[in-house]
Amino acid sequence: MNNRKLWILFAILFFIGVSVGSFFFFRKFTLIEKQTANTSIQSLSLESEDYHTLRMYYPVNNRIQMIEKRLPKRTRQISIAEAVIEEFFKGPGNGNLSYIPQNVKLLGLYKDPDQILYIDLSDEFRRNFQGDAISEYLILKGIYDSLVSNLQDFQDFKILLEGKETETFGGHFYLKYTLRNFLSNELKGENIISDE
């Protein structure tokens, strides 16, 4: 009988030992999973803090198409404007046919006291343009909409070529005035956005 009590006691102790060991093993396993999950959540939040989503409007197939692009975050409005112009001239990608002139370089951005941003582009903007009045309008509208949707500090925008005012870049629209002057739907307070 003593032997039997000893075996029962041994079985109870063995069961308690296995239960306690399993508890600590699974607890450690769940803590590791939680730490891994927290680390990945923190890295995702840090990653999203380091990037900024730009809303870009590209002329594609005789209409404006909105595409969001993620770029390293910039805090100054002039730096964001620079990123918008550079991304615009890279084109929409994805094999979409666009009228945007190739090899255009941003030479500078200048802000005047009236909060007008002057965008100085290389002459490739004029020389490499191949399109009609609609494509010219859509390019200017795409630049304007991309800047307006990503910037708050500017009232209007004006395009310069090689540091000088120019009458036109494609022969159809007069660029001696700011962009808002001939994009009449903004003057009326309408906001037409195509996000297809």
C-alpha positions in Angstrom: 0.0 0.0 0.0 2.9 2.3 0.7 4.1 1.7 -2.8 0.8 2.7 -4.2 0.6 6.0 -2.2 4.1 6.8 -3.4 3.1 6.2 -7.0 0.1 8.4 -6.7 2.1 11.1 -5.0 4.7 10.8 -7.8 2.0 11.0 -10.5 0.5 14.1 -8.8 3.9 15.8 -8.5 4.7 14.8 -12.1 1.3 16.2 -13.3 1.9 19.5 -11.3 5.4 19.7 -12.7 4.3 19.2 -16.3 1.5 21.8 -15.8 3.8 24.4 -14.3 6.4 23.8 -17.0 3.9 24.1 -19.7 2.5 27.3 -18.2 5.9 28.9 -18.2 6.8 27.6 -21.6 3.6 28.8 -23.3 3.8 32.1 -21.4 7.3 32.8 -22.7 6.2 31.8 -26.2 3.2 34.2 -26.1 5.4 37.1 -24.7 7.8 36.6 -27.6 4.9 36.7 -30.1 3.5 39.9 -28.4 6.9 41.5 -28.4 7.4 40.7 -32.1 3.9 42.0 -32.9 4.6 45.2 -31.0 8.0 45.6 -32.7 6.4 45.2 -36.2 3.6 47.7 -35.2 6.2 50.2 -34.0 8.3 49.8 -37.2 5.1 50.3 -39.3 4.2 53.4 -37.4 7.8 54.7 -37.7 7.8 53.8 -41.4 4.5 55.7 -42.0 5.9 58.7 -40.1 8.9 58.8 -42.4 6.8 58.9 -45.6 4.4 61.4 -47.1 1.7 60.6 -49.6 1.5 63.0 -52.5 -1.6 63.3 -54.6 -0.3 63.7 -58.2 -2.6 64.6 -61.1 -1.3 63.4 -64.5 -2.6 64.0 -68.0 -3.5 60.5 -69.3 -5.7 59.8 -72.3 -7.2 63.3 -72.6 -8.2 63.5 -68.9 -6.6 64.1 -65.5 -5.8 61.0 -63.5 -5.0 61.1 -59.7 -2.2 58.8 -58.5 -0.9 58.7 -54.9 2.8 58.4 -54.5 4.7 57.7 -51.2 7.9 59.7 -50.8 10.2 60.4 -47.9 8.6 63.0 -45.7 9.5 66.6 -46.1 8.3 69.3 -43.7 9.0 72.6 -45.5 6.5 73.6 -48.1 9.1 74.5 -50.6 10.7 71.0 -50.3 7.2 69.4 -50.8 6.7 71.7 -53.9 10.1 70.5 -55.2 9.1 66.8 -54.7 5.7 67.4 -56.4 7.3 69.0 -59.5 10.1 66.3 -59.8 7.5 63.5 -59.4 5.2 65.1 -62.0 7.9 65.1 -64.6 8.7 61.5 -63.9 5.3 60.7 -65.2 2.5 58.4 -64.0 4.4 55.2 -64.7 2.4 51.9 -65.0 2.7 52.1 -68.8 0.2 54.9 -69.0 0.5 57.1 -72.1 1.1 60.7 -71.0 1.9 64.0 -72.8 4.4 65.1 -70.2 7.6 66.3 -71.9 10.7 64.2 -71.1 14.0 65.2 -69.5 12.5 68.4 -67.9 14.7 69.6 -65.0 13.6 71.8 -62.1 16.0 74.6 -62.0 14.6 76.4 -59.0 11.6 77.4 -56.9 11.1 81.0 -55.8 8.4 82.5 -53.5 7.4 86.1 -53.7 5.8 88.2 -50.9 2.3 87.7 -52.5 2.7 83.9 -51.8 3.1 83.1 -55.5 5.5 80.2 -56.2 7.6 80.6 -59.3 8.6 77.3 -60.9 11.7 77.5 -63.0 11.9 74.7 -65.5 14.6 73.8 -68.1 13.9 74.5 -71.8 13.2 70.8 -72.4 9.7 71.6 -71.1 9.1 73.6 -74.3 11.4 71.7 -76.7 10.2 68.2 -75.8 6.5 69.0 -75.8 4.6 67.2 -78.6 0.9 67.7 -78.3 -2.1 69.9 -79.1 -4.0 72.5 -77.1 -5.8 69.8 -75.0 -2.5 68.1 -74.0 -1.0 71.5 -73.2 -4.0 72.4 -71.0 -3.9 69.1 -69.2 -0.2 69.3 -68.5 -0.7 72.8 -66.9 -3.8 71.6 -65.1 -2.0 68.5 -63.8 0.9 70.7 -62.4 -1.6 73.1 -60.8 -3.8 70.4 -59.3 -0.8 68.5 -58.0 0.6 71.6 -56.3 -2.7 72.8 -54.9 -3.6 69.4 -53.4 -0.2 69.0 -51.6 0.6 72.6 -50.5 -1.1 75.1 -48.3 1.2 78.1 -48.1 0.9 79.4 -51.7 -1.8 81.4 -53.4 -0.9 80.8 -57.0 1.9 79.4 -59.3 3.8 80.7 -62.3 6.0 78.8 -64.7 9.3 80.2 -65.9 11.6 78.7 -68.5 15.3 79.0 -67.9 14.7 81.8 -65.3 12.6 83.9 -67.6 9.0 84.6 -68.2 7.7 83.0 -71.4 4.6 83.5 -73.5 3.9 79.8 -74.0 5.5 76.4 -74.0 3.2 74.7 -76.5 1.8 77.6 -78.5 -1.7 77.5 -77.0 -1.8 79.0 -73.5 -0.3 82.3 -72.4 2.1 81.8 -69.5 2.8 85.4 -68.7 0.0 85.1 -66.1 -0.2 82.8 -63.1 -1.8 79.3 -63.6 -5.0 80.1 -61.8 -5.8 82.9 -64.3 -6.7 80.5 -67.1 -7.8 77.5 -65.0 -11.2 79.2 -64.6 -12.9 76.3 -62.6 -10.6 77.2 -59.6 -11.7 80.9 -59.9 -15.3 79.8 -59.6 -14.6 77.7 -56.6 -15.2 74.4 -58.3 -13.0 71.5 -57.6 -13.0 68.9 -60.4 -10.9 65.8 -59.5 -10.8 62.6 -61.5 -9.4 59.8 -59.5 -9.8 56.9 -61.9 
